[in-house]
Amino acid sequence: MSQYDSGAGPPDEYVEAEIHRLLAEDPAVAEQGITVVRRESTLVLQGEVESPHRRAEILRRVSERFPDVPIMTDIGVIRTQAPTQIEQLP
């Protein structure tokens, strides 16, 4: 059991703050656009990143740092390439 999980209930706001700090300050992540939302006994990471690899790296880092905290991801991948088709406006 880690220092962040007492086994007595869902993760608290301190864990949420620690995850925010990890995402913003870890040089391998440096992501400020991800939010942490508590849903019952699980913390959900929400936001958008530029690649599936980046999403996986964020989830890996958070899971390694907080192994006893249930984490889910709702992180979408935004398109970073130029569109390949012309957008037709009405």
Protein Blocks (a to p, Z undefined) as FASTA:
>chain_A
ZZklgolaccdfklmmmmmmmmmmmmklopakbccddehjaccdedddfbfklmmmmmmm
mmmmmmmbccdddddcddfbdcfbdcddZZ
